[in-house]
Amino acid sequence: MKSSIGVGLIGTGYMGKCHALAWNSVKPVFGSGVQPRLVHLAEVNAAIARAKADEFGFARATGDWREVIADPEVDVVSVTTPNAFHAEMAIAALEAGKHVWCEKPMAVTLADAERMEAVAKASGKVAVLGYNYIQNPLVRHIGTLLEQGAIGSVNHVRLEMDEDFMADPEALFYWKSEASSGYGALDDFGVHPLSLLQVLFGSVTRVFAHLARPYPTRPTKEGTARAVETFDIASVLFEVGSGISGVMALNRSAWGRKGRIALQIFGSKGSIVYDQERMNELQLYTTEGPGTERGYRTILTAPQHAPYDRFIPAPGHGLGFNDLKIIECHELLNAIAGEPARVIDFAKGLVIERTVHAMAQSHQEQRWVEV
Ligand SMILES: NC(=O)c1ccc[n+]([C@@H]2O[C@H](COP(=O)([O-])OP(=O)(O)OC[C@H]3O[C@@H](n4cnc5c(N)ncnc54)[C@H](O)[C@@H]3O)[C@@H](O)[C@H]2O)c1
């Protein structure tokens, strides 16, 4: 096995910086494994690329992303550009023999997601998606509690994902309001709760969805109004696993919500409640003990919840969003090394994409749709 791995990064916005932080931190945090070499970074022009390469610690910079993919020293490419570019960039990287770490959603159209999965399979390279929330040590622990039967047999799951970055009706029109980015809340947000469902319960089997557009137009920089092409709100009924019923509510214009991904799991002997806004704690209710003393108990993340121990030896001190990206990066490196890895690869990601498109179809046809 090589002792180092050459990294390419395309895009340096919100997620690009998260990937860069992860590539810089994965070795110090996890200790073992290969050492990432930050080789080549791309942005929309050479000047931005050079400035970001200097900030993030990359050796080479370019205004043409194809140069990153052609670079023989690059072994793995982070794709952190807007959704519309994912398919073209990920496919080009795989065809050039690179591993890929691509941000979610996988692609805008189902046909593109299918092509990505087929090319990944044919390439023999590792291709994973940026589903960071499955990496939270407490989400892993929820899986352990479910396996142990801590809340008995699960019968109902409720999921909410809300943020308020599109809540202001006066906020300017940008790429997330364009149809070229996808349906809106469904593929921007819905894919994250779906990733949690996938790791905890398996595939969604059928869906009934309703999409809504709170603001039909948004102002532009030029002072005009432009019609919004996406849906910022989605409400979905679903079934998952062996007969578990569920509700999923998504809202990108939910004033007051900053990073809510709330999960409630109800079983025959208890329930589990978790919210990403309080990502270092979960609530567990069990029917053990006398009724007079029953109630939710709060479990704080601790070194016993691997891989929290890799970051901090003290319990209850807390991880953050970027730490999930570092864990995700480590899992990607495990997959590249041929070791067991907790990742959503392009094959599993395609299942999530099919679910999203089934939800959109359900909204259009106003009926239950099988996934
Ligand atoms: N995993 C998560 O939790 C999470 C969170 C936010 C966003 N995302 C995903 O990350 C992706 C990017 O979102 P963002 O919020 O970082 O967007 P952003 O606008 O902050 O960053 C995108 C960057 O890509 C650059 N870019 C655009 N076209 C390019 C090109 N042709 N070549 C090189 N660079 C190019 C832009 O200049 C910008 O710097 C989206 O697909 C989004 O869904 C994932």
The ligand as an SDF file (V2000), in Angstrom:
LIG
                    3D

 44 48  0  0  0  0  0  0  0  0999 V2000
  -22.7380   17.4310    2.7910 N   0  0  0  0  0  0  0  0  0  0  0  0
  -23.3140   18.5320    3.2430 C   0  0  0  0  0  0  0  0  0  0  0  0
  -23.7180   18.6250    4.3980 O   0  0  0  0  0  0  0  0  0  0  0  0
  -23.4530   19.7050    2.3010 C   0  0  0  0  0  0  0  0  0  0  0  0
  -23.7040   20.9870    2.8070 C   0  0  0  0  0  0  0  0  0  0  0  0
  -23.7730   22.0490    1.9020 C   0  0  0  0  0  0  0  0  0  0  0  0
  -23.6300   21.8280    0.5480 C   0  0  0  0  0  0  0  0  0  0  0  0
  -23.4170   20.5610    0.0860 N   0  0  0  0  0  0  0  0  0  0  0  0
  -23.2750   20.3020   -1.3600 C   0  0  0  0  0  0  0  0  0  0  0  0
  -22.0050   20.7960   -1.7740 O   0  0  0  0  0  0  0  0  0  0  0  0
  -22.0890   21.2870   -3.1280 C   0  0  0  0  0  0  0  0  0  0  0  0
  -21.5540   22.7060   -3.1680 C   0  0  0  0  0  0  0  0  0  0  0  0
  -22.3460   23.4910   -2.3220 O   0  0  0  0  0  0  0  0  0  0  0  0
  -21.6970   24.7340   -1.5600 P   0  0  0  0  0  0  0  0  0  0  0  0
  -22.7170   25.1620   -0.5610 O   0  0  0  0  0  0  0  0  0  0  0  0
  -20.3130   24.4150   -1.1370 O   0  0  0  0  0  0  0  0  0  0  0  0
  -21.6650   25.7920   -2.7630 O   0  0  0  0  0  0  0  0  0  0  0  0
  -20.7470   27.0750   -2.8900 P   0  0  0  0  0  0  0  0  0  0  0  0
  -21.4470   27.9450   -3.8480 O   0  0  0  0  0  0  0  0  0  0  0  0
  -20.4100   27.6120   -1.5260 O   0  0  0  0  0  0  0  0  0  0  0  0
  -19.3800   26.5080   -3.4920 O   0  0  0  0  0  0  0  0  0  0  0  0
  -19.3120   25.9940   -4.7840 C   0  0  0  0  0  0  0  0  0  0  0  0
  -17.9360   26.3540   -5.3230 C   0  0  0  0  0  0  0  0  0  0  0  0
  -17.7390   25.7090   -6.5800 O   0  0  0  0  0  0  0  0  0  0  0  0
  -17.0860   26.6490   -7.4350 C   0  0  0  0  0  0  0  0  0  0  0  0
  -17.3230   26.2660   -8.8180 N   0  0  0  0  0  0  0  0  0  0  0  0
  -18.4580   26.3990   -9.5440 C   0  0  0  0  0  0  0  0  0  0  0  0
  -18.2620   25.9610  -10.7900 N   0  0  0  0  0  0  0  0  0  0  0  0
  -16.9770   25.5320  -10.8670 C   0  0  0  0  0  0  0  0  0  0  0  0
  -16.1940   24.9700  -11.9020 C   0  0  0  0  0  0  0  0  0  0  0  0
  -16.6910   24.7540  -13.1270 N   0  0  0  0  0  0  0  0  0  0  0  0
  -14.9080   24.6470  -11.6340 N   0  0  0  0  0  0  0  0  0  0  0  0
  -14.3830   24.8710  -10.4000 C   0  0  0  0  0  0  0  0  0  0  0  0
  -15.0960   25.4050   -9.3730 N   0  0  0  0  0  0  0  0  0  0  0  0
  -16.3780   25.7250   -9.6110 C   0  0  0  0  0  0  0  0  0  0  0  0
  -17.7080   27.9790   -7.0520 C   0  0  0  0  0  0  0  0  0  0  0  0
  -16.9240   29.0740   -7.4970 O   0  0  0  0  0  0  0  0  0  0  0  0
  -17.7570   27.8600   -5.5410 C   0  0  0  0  0  0  0  0  0  0  0  0
  -16.5640   28.2760   -4.9090 O   0  0  0  0  0  0  0  0  0  0  0  0
  -23.5630   21.1880   -3.5190 C   0  0  0  0  0  0  0  0  0  0  0  0
  -23.7390   20.0730   -4.3360 O   0  0  0  0  0  0  0  0  0  0  0  0
  -24.3000   21.0310   -2.2120 C   0  0  0  0  0  0  0  0  0  0  0  0
  -25.4840   20.2630   -2.3280 O   0  0  0  0  0  0  0  0  0  0  0  0
  -23.3050   19.5060    0.9340 C   0  0  0  0  0  0  0  0  0  0  0  0
  1  2  1  0
  2  3  2  0
  2  4  1  0
  4  5  1  0
  4 44  2  0
  5  6  2  0
  6  7  1  0
  7  8  2  0
  8  9  1  0
  8 44  1  0
  9 10  1  0
  9 42  1  0
 10 11  1  0
 11 12  1  0
 11 40  1  0
 12 13  1  0
 13 14  1  0
 14 15  2  0
 14 16  1  0
 14 17  1  0
 17 18  1  0
 18 19  2  0
 18 20  1  0
 18 21  1  0
 21 22  1  0
 22 23  1  0
 23 24  1  0
 23 38  1  0
 24 25  1  0
 25 26  1  0
 25 36  1  0
 26 27  1  0
 26 35  1  0
 27 28  2  0
 28 29  1  0
 29 30  1  0
 29 35  2  0
 30 31  1  0
 30 32  2  0
 32 33  1  0
 33 34  2  0
 34 35  1  0
 36 37  1  0
 36 38  1  0
 38 39  1  0
 40 41  1  0
 40 42  1  0
 42 43  1  0
M  CHG  2   8   1  16  -1
M  END
$$$$
